[in-house]
Amino acid sequence: MPQLGLLHGRVWAALLGQLLRPPRFVCFRAVHSRSQVAEAVLTSQLKPHQEKSNSIIKTPKGTRDLGPQQMVVREKIIDVIVSCFKRHGAKGLDTPAFELKDVLTEKYGEDSGLIYDLKDHGGELLSLRYDLTVPFARYMAMNKLKKMKRYHVGKVWRRESPTAVQGRYREFCQCDFDIAGHFDPMIPDAECLKIICEILSGLQLGDFLIKVSDRRILDGMFAVCGVPESKFRATCSSIDKLGKISWKDVRHEMVAQKGLAPEVADRIGDYVQCHGGVSLLEQMFQDPRLSQNKQALEGLRDLKLLYEYLTLFGIAEKISFDLSLARGLDYYTGVIYEAMLLQSPAEAKEEPQNVGSVAAGGRYDELVGMFNPKGHKVPCVGLSIGVERIFSIVEQRMKTFGEKIQTTETQVFVATPQKNFLQERLKLIAELWDAGIKAELLYKNNPKLLTQLHYCENTGIPLVVIIGEQELKEGVLKLRSMASREEVAIKRENLVAEIQKRLFES
């Protein structure tokens, strides 16, 4: 201890000696020390920057950017979809991009592992929404609503293996339509199927077929085939893969992974490979095993009623009763459906495309009750349109036929062939804007006329208003059609009316 005390004394003496030195020495050492620190900090800052310069700049896996031409196509697709929703009386709704994790868990069966969980930053466990249906059910329960017809367009996120060729991404847009409330059986369900037909016909994607089944028929089928009730949902998830993989592979999964007996899987196979129309429905009513199951009979009766309404709507020929349709999501309780394209939307020279289903939906009568403290149920039925898959088809068709798209909605371009006419152009374009006409000009004082006309050709602007010295003296303007290249002189006071007339006629 005494030696330690002596050492401390020497240290203090050395420090005191440093402090008593002339200021110039202290300053020199301090400056020298600070420069070393600055150099070290600069080096540490530059190193990550140098490493970043070698990294690849790209979008995250399963996502994509949409350029101006792609956005025009996407907006047109969504416009067709939303116009149909509104035509059927739906109101718009939006919900947060993320929900409390508890809201989303145990709603999607085996697909729950595809939910994106977020880090905890505020004491709440959150997840990105997996679809638009569960948030809608939460909204209904939270606001104590008993009925609603709503549409919702928004992005959802799923941690699955993306396939751009098939229009599958980890971030994608869905367009949903749902009818919530207590109504007479199958009327809202029939309207949902009618809406799908209207949208797919309006988008001109080619011929399509809507597969229809019922969860109660599936559960009854599993029961009479010998599937334990605890394995209903797991078996349903396997059946849902039919169409993507063969029956042989589905059977192997049910036996090897889901633990079903081979003879049980074979009995299921006898049913799920059946598809048809009303005749198959009547055949199932006569089935010795299925007709003895109460759940299955309820589903069959509702499907028979559904077909009656679909016939009145004139779309029965687009519907196929298909026992292989399962829809893997846990919340479905009744009728389920899925729309598939039957052929390429373009001519025979185009490569056939495998994009999977383009629309799907069904009845979920118990989902709202899961969020209600007293378990009050609000029956719901709805549909979801797969925008990304439809977009991939339209995009491919446009590439094949070299279709050109106008990326702006500009109707008129204000041009001049002479110098020092910026003020006149600005006054003229202000007139057009004030009249509600979509107009542009080049942001240059003295642009060349050829440059201005090339801009109109490249962007697809149909009309050009030209002002110059001669036009200014005569009180007229030249109106040029880019399609015909015809120019006519129009009095300044008549310009807006003439443009509006031409735009209306086109």
N, C-alpha and C positions, 0 to 999 in steps of 0.2 A: 504493500500500500504506500509506504514512504517514497519508494522509487517512482511509482505512478504519479504521485503528487509532484515530484521533482520534474518529471517529464512534462507535465502540464505547465509547470512554471517556465520551462524552456520554450515551450510552444508559444506561450503568451509573450515572452520576451522577443521572440522572432517576429511575431506579428506587430508588436509595438515598434520594432525597428523598421519594418516596412512602412508603417504609417508615418514615421518621423523622417523618412527620406524626402528629398526635394520633390515638388509636385510633378516636374517634368518626367521623372522616372515612373511615377505612379500612372500618369496619363499614357505614357508610351506602352506600358504593359497592358493597361486596360484596353487601349485601342487595338493592340495586337490580339488580345483575347477575343474582343468583339468581332474582329474580322474573321477569326477562325470559326466562331460560332455561325456567323452569317454565311460563310462558305459552306459549312456543313449543312445548314438549313437549305440553302440553294440546291446543293447536290441531292439532298433527300427529296426535294420537290421536283427536280428535273428527272430523276430516275423513273418514277411512276409514269411521267409524261412520255418518256422515251419508250417505255414498255407498251403504253397505250397505242403509240403510233404503229406498232406492229400487229395490233389486234384487228380482227375482221369486224367491220361495221355491218350489222345485219339485224333483222327483226327476230324476236324470240321464236323458238320452235313452235309451230302450230299457229302462228299469227301471220298477217300480211298487211302491207300498205295497199291502199286503193288510190290510183292516180285519177286525174280529172275525167278521162274517158270512162274508166270503170265506175266512178261515182255517178256519172250520168245514167249508165245502165242500171246500177243498183237502185237509184232513186226512182227510176221508171217502174222497176219491179215492185218496189215497196208501195208506190203510188197506186198500182193496180190492186194490190192486196188490201191496202187500207181503204180504198174507195169501195171495195166490196164489203168490208166490215161495216163501214158507215151506212151503206145501202141497206144493211140488215139491222140498223138501229143501235149499233154498239157505241159506247162512250169510251173515250181515251183514258188511260191510266198509266202511271209510271211508279216504280218502286226503287229503293236503293240498289246499287250494284252489288252490295254485300249485305248479308243478314247475320243475325246471331247464329252461331254454329248450331245451337240446339234446335233452331227452327228448321234447319235442313237435314239434320241427322235422322236416320231410320225412316226416310221417305222414299229412297231410291233402290232399296235392296242391295244387290251385289255392286251396283254402280256407285254406291256411296263412297267407295275408295277413289272415285274420280273427282271428288269435290276439292277445290283449292282452299286450303285453310290459310288465314292471315296471321301474322305475328301479333301478339297481344301488346298494344300500345296505350290502352286506356282502361284496363280492368275488364274488358269484354272479349270473349272468344268469338271471332268473326270468321266467316267464310264467304267467298264469292258465290253469287247465286248460280245454281246448276241449271235451272230452267226458270220460266216465268210463272209456272202453275203454282208451286208451293208459296212463293211470295204473295200471289193473288189470294190464296186461301188464308194466309196470315192476315192480309189486309181486311178481308171479309170478317174474320173473327175479331180482330182488334177494334174495328169500327162498328161491330154488332149489326152488320148488314144482313138482311134476309134474302134479298134478290138483287141481281145486277147483270147487265149484259155489257161486257167490256172488251176492248181490244188493247193490246200492248205490243209495242215494237221496241226491242232492246237487246243488248248483248248479254250472252251467258258464257260461262267458262267451264271447261271439263279437261281433266288431266288424262286424256286418251292419246293413243298413237295417231298423229295427224296424217291424212292422205290427201294432198292437194288435188290429185287427179279426180278423186271422188267427192271433192268439195267438203272434206272433213277437216276441221281445224280445232284448236284448243280454245280459241276465242271466236265466237260466231254470233250472228244476229238471228233472232227468232221473231216471228210475227204471230201472236196468239189471239184467239177469239174464244171467249167463254160465256156460257149462260149459267148463272147461279140462281137457285130458287126452287120452290116446290111447284111443279107443273105436272100436267097429265103425261103419262109415259110416252116416250119416243118422239114427241113432237119437236123438242129442242134438239134431240140427237139427229133427227132427219134434216133439220135446218143446217146443222154443222156439216153434214155430208154434202148438202146442196151448195154450201159456201165453197167447200174444197173444189167441187166440180166447176163452179163459176170462175174461180181464180185460175185453175189450171187451164181451162178453156181460154180465158182472157189473155193469159201469158203465151198462148200458142206454142206450147212445148211439145206437141205431138199427142198421140193417143195415150191414154192412161187407164189404170184400173185401180179401184179402191177395195182392198181386202177388209172384210168385216168379220168379227167374231164377238164373243162375250166372255168375260172372266168367269162368270158363273158356269158357263158350259165347260170351260177349261178345268175349273176346280171339280166339277162333277165327273168329267172324263178322267182326271187323275184319281179320284176316289174309286170309281168302278174298275179302274185298271190296277188298283192295288198300291198306289203311291201313298206313303204315310203323310198325314196332314202337315207334319213338321217340315216336309220336303216339297210342299206345293210350290212355294215361291222359287226355290232353287231349281226345281224342274222346269218351271215356267221360264226362267232365265235361259236355260239350255234350249228350250223349244224356240225361243225368240231368235236364235241364231240360224234357224232354217232359212234358206235363201242366200245366206252368206257362206255357209258351209253345208256339206251334204248330210243326208239323214244318217248315213253310216258314221260320220264324225260326231253328230249330235248324240246318237245312241251310245257311242263309246264314252262320251263325256258323262252322260247320265249314269252309266254303269260304273265306270272307273273312278270318276271324280265325285259324283253326287250319291253314289252308293245304292242305286236302284238295282233290283234283281233283273237279270237279262229278260226273263219272261214278261216282267212288268213293262220294260222298255219296248218290247215287241208289241204288246197290246196298245201302248200309246202310239206306236208307229202306224198301226192299222187306222187310227183316227186322223192323226195330223197330216197324213199324206192325201187327205180328201179335201177337195175344193169344188165349188159349183155355185148354183143359185138357189132359187126357191125349192127346186126339186131335191137338192141335198138336204135342205132344212126339213122337208117332209120326211125324208129318209131317216134323219136323226130322231124324229118323233117316234118312228117305228123301231128304232134300235133296241134290242131286248135288254141291254145293260144301261144305256144312257137314259132311256125313258123311265127307268125306276129311280132316278136320282132327282130329288126335289129341286136342288139348285140348278141343275142342267135344264130341267123343264121350264123353270122361270126364265132362264136366258133364251131358250128356244122360242117361247111365247112372245117375248119382247122383240126378238129378231123378226118373227113373222109379222108383227104389227109394224115394225120399222120398214119392212119391204113394201107394205101397203102404202105407206106415206111416200116412200121413194118412188114408187110407181106413179103416184099422183104428181110428184115433182118432175117426172119424166127423166129420171136418172138411174132407174133400176138396172139398166143394161151395163152401167159402169161399175156395179157393185158385185163382188164375189164373196160368198160365204166361204171362209178359209179357216179350217181348224188348226192350221199351223201358226196362225197369228197369235202371238202371246203378249207383246208389249211388256218388256221386262220391269217397268217401274211398279213399285209396290202399291201405289195409291189407287190404281184403277180397280173399280168394283163391278162394272157392268159392261156395256157395249164398248168395244175398242175397234179402231180402224187405222189403216195405213195406205197411203196412195203411192203407187209405183208407176213410172213411165214404162210403156210397152215397147217403144222404139225410139230411135234417134229423131230429134225434132226437125232435122234438115233432110236433104235429099239423100239418095242411096250412096252417093260418092263420099259422104261424110262417115268417118269412123263411128261405129256404135259406141255409146258411152255407158259405163256402169257407175251410176251415181247413187244407187240405193233409193230409199224412200224420199219423197219430196214434201210429204205432209203426213201428219199422224195425229191421233188424239183418242179421246174416249171419255167415259163417265167415271167420276170420282166423287161418290156421295158422302164419304166419311172424312175427307181431308180437312175441311173447315172445322169439323167437330174436334179434331186433334188439338186445335189451338184454343178451343173454348173451354174455360174452367169447368163448366157444367156439362160439357160434351154435346151441346146442342148442334145438330147436324144441319147443314145447308147443302142439298144435292147440287152437283155441278156437272156440266159436260162441256168439252171444249176441243179445240184443235190448234195445231201449231204448224206453220208453214216454214220449211227449211230454206231460208233465203240464200245461204251460201251454195247449196247444191243447185238450186235453180240458176243462180248467177254463173256458176261454172259451166252450165249447159249453154246459156245465152252467150257467154264470153267465147266459148269454143266455136259456136256457130258464126259469130262475127269475124273471128280470125279466119275461118274456113272460106267465107265469102267476101272477105275484105271490106266489110261494111264500115263506112266513115261516120264518125259521130261528132256533132257539134258540142264542144265542151262548155260553151257558155250559152246563155239565152239571149245574147245581144241581137237586136233586130236591125239596128241602123248604125252605120259608121259615118262620122263627120270628117270629111277630107278636104284638102285644098291642093291645087297644083302650083301655088305661088308662095313666096316668102312673105314674112311679116303679116300673117293672117291668123295668128294665135288668138287675138282678142275676139275676132269675128267667130272663130270656131267655138270658143268658150261660151259666147253669148248664144250661139245656135244650139249647142248641146244642152245648155241649161233649159232652153225652151222645150226640147224633146223630153228631158228628164221630168220637167214640171208637168208635161202632158201624159206622164206614165209610160213613155216609150223607153225601151231598153237600148241605150246608146253608148258608144265608145269613141275615143279619139286617141291618137298617138301622143305620148308625153314628150313631144319635141317642138321647138319653136318653128323650125322650117323643114318638115319631113318631105321626102320626095314622094310624088304621087304614085309612082310604081311600087314603092315600099308599102304605102298605105293599101293599095289594091291587093298586093300579095298577102298582106295580113288578113284581109277580108276573105280571100280564097282559102287560106290555111285554117282559119277558125270557123268558116261556114256562115259568115254574116251575110244575110241575103240582100240588103239594101245599102247604098252609099249615097250620102248627100254631099255634093261638091259645091264649094263656094270659092269664088275668085274675084278678080277685079271687074271683069265683064259682068258677072252675075250681080255683084254689089251695085254697079251703076244702073243696071236694068231692073233691080228689085226682084230678081228671080233667083232660084236655086236649081241645080241639076240633080235629078234623082236617077240613080243608076241601079239597074237590076244586075246582080252579079251572075245570075244564071244565064240570062239572055244577052248581057252586056249592052242592053238598050238604055239610052239616056234620054230623058225628057226634061224640058224646062218647066218649072212650076213657080207660081207667084209665092213669095215668102209667106204671106198670110194664109195660103192654102196648103202649106207643106204638111202640117200635122194631120189635117183631115185626109190628105192623099195617102200618107203613110199608113194611117189607121185603116183606111179602106183596103189597101193592098194586103196588109197583114191579116185582115178579116177574110179576104178572099182566098188567101193561101192556107 
